[in-house]
Amino acid sequence: MGVQLHIDHIHPWALGGATVADNLRTLCEQCNLGKGVSPA
């Protein structure tokens, strides 16, 4: 069973973060869902 990855906005989209390569990274599903709209 593998890890589910999500694409995350480093500066959240909901707070005006752009959907550009420099503002995106991969996070595991649990980390991304736990992050919510918090930056970094």
Buried (B, 14 or more C-beta within 10 A) or exposed (E): EEEEEBEBBEEBEEEEBEEEEEBBBEBEEEEBEEBEEEEE
